[in-house]
Amino acid sequence: MKLSKAAGTFDYPIRVAGCLLVMMNVYIARVPELDSTHLLIWIILLLFIIYPHIAFAKFVLNPTEKTEANSLLVDMFAIGLMANLVYFNPVIFLPYYIANSAAIYAMKGISLVFKGLLAAIIGALISIPIFGFEYRMDMNLYALIPSFLYLFLATHYVSYLSHLRGVILNKAKAKAEVQANSDSITKIANRRYFDRKLEEQWWRSYQSQQALSMLAIDIDFFKNYNDFYGHPLGDDCLNLVAQTIAGSVTRSSDLVARTGGEEFNIILPNTNLDGAYMVAKKVLAAIEALQIEHRGSDVSNVVTVSIGVSSIIPVASFSSRGLMLAADQALYQAKREGRNRISVKPLFKVDSSKAEI
């Protein structure tokens, strides 16, 4: 699996800091012995300086999970090597091991943790024939500073990366949810989201016994518009009409959705038939005021819409589907009567005193 090159920079700064702190620990532990007879130790310290940059360069050239996993195992091998250089003093080398092992677990999972443990053991075993084996528990307070500073930096850095990953995932999830609920052309709610919200508003209105209204809107002769002007301009027309309809409602509880090719619906909670009719008149006038040329229309030389309006105080024997069907029937009636108009189909008797416009 390919990763972005930016991902490789996450481990780079903490690896550089870790190697510098390891050098400090080795220097403090070995300073009385660092003379010309210990050339290998000086070489090891030099390798700790250049290793982080080599690991980063390898990742840039080959940005894969395997490349970074191998670098993490090399880190653990180096910790095993470093353990010998500080005389296997657990107070000095264990903070490095614990911090790196926790980081590997957070980033790569438990399987690489065991591989990391094996790499550290191998590093320690290989170092014994080279540097010998000597165990010391000297409590040099200066030696504790780099070890526990690395433990602090590494654990908090991994926590920061985990938090950053969570933020990115949450943003991606929110974006995906918006895309899943939005129409790709008009960017308003799609049919899937509309159906869910209609059901929610139906039960909310049923429980509160407030009126719920529905507008069904259809662009007049839109097929002719597409045939005459082409689909790209047709999409532009759809988008402009959708935004105009959405701008005709101001309450956060109202919902405008594209539910078909050239069909739109508006859910108006807590709105009686008179209030819904007023919204329909506003939409009708706003669309005509756009003055979008429509030479394929039989009712006007500009784009117009037909609107069906229905309203009800929900009852147990009825459903949200019935409200939508009534709005559709009113829309068909508006079309039969000549289009570019509003038709109303009330359901049962709506007490306007229980609803607000």
Summary of the structure (lengths in Angstrom):
residues: 357
radius of gyration: 35.1
end to end distance: 56.0
largest distance: 104.5
contacts: 1173
relative contact order: 0.09
helix: 66%
strand: 10%
